[in-house]
Amino acid sequence: MKLVYDDTGRCVMEGDTVKTFRGDLCEIVSFVKPHKCSSTGVIYVKQNNTIIGFYPSVVGASWID
C-alpha cells in the first residue's frame, strides 16, 4: 500500500511541499497507513512551525494497493 497524489500518481514523500485544498502551503512530515479498511490513515504536515494531522484528501492524496 502506498500514498500517491491523485493528480499525478506520484508517491507522497516526507519533505514534499504541498498545497491544501484551502491553498495553504505545508510540508509533509510523516504519514500513517490506514489500520482498517474503513480508515483513511493520516498525514502529518508542518504549517507555520506547527505539526498538524490531516486526512490525505486534504492535500489531494489517497492510498493505493
C-alpha positions in Angstrom: 0.0 0.0 0.0 1.4 3.4 -0.9 0.2 7.0 -0.7 0.1 8.9 -4.0 -1.1 12.3 -5.3 -4.4 12.0 -7.1 -3.5 14.3 -9.9 -0.1 12.9 -10.8 0.1 9.4 -9.3 3.5 10.3 -7.8 4.3 8.8 -4.4 4.0 11.1 -1.4 7.4 11.6 0.2 8.4 13.1 3.5 9.7 16.6 2.9 7.3 17.3 0.0 5.8 20.8 -0.1 2.1 20.6 -0.9 -0.9 22.8 -1.0 -4.1 22.0 0.9 -7.5 22.3 -0.7 -7.7 25.8 1.0 -4.5 26.9 -0.7 -2.2 26.8 2.3 1.4 25.6 1.7 2.7 23.0 4.1 5.5 20.3 4.3 4.8 16.6 4.6 6.4 15.4 7.9 5.1 11.8 8.0 2.1 9.6 7.3 0.4 6.5 8.8 -1.3 3.8 6.7 -4.9 3.0 7.4 -5.2 0.5 10.2 -8.5 -1.0 8.9 -10.5 -0.8 5.6 -12.8 1.9 6.8 -9.9 4.2 7.8 -8.2 6.8 5.6 -4.9 6.9 7.5 -3.4 10.3 8.4 -0.7 12.6 7.2 1.2 15.0 9.4 2.3 18.3 8.0 4.3 21.2 9.2 2.5 24.5 8.8 3.7 27.7 10.5 6.1 25.7 12.7 3.2 23.6 13.9 2.6 19.9 13.2 -1.0 19.1 12.2 -2.7 15.8 11.3 -4.9 15.8 8.2 -6.8 13.2 6.1 -4.8 12.5 2.9 -7.5 14.0 0.8 -6.8 17.5 2.2 -3.6 17.6 0.1 -5.1 15.6 -2.8 -3.6 12.2 -1.9 -5.0 8.7 -1.5 -3.8 5.2 -0.7 -3.5 2.5 -3.4 -2.5 -1.1 -3.2 
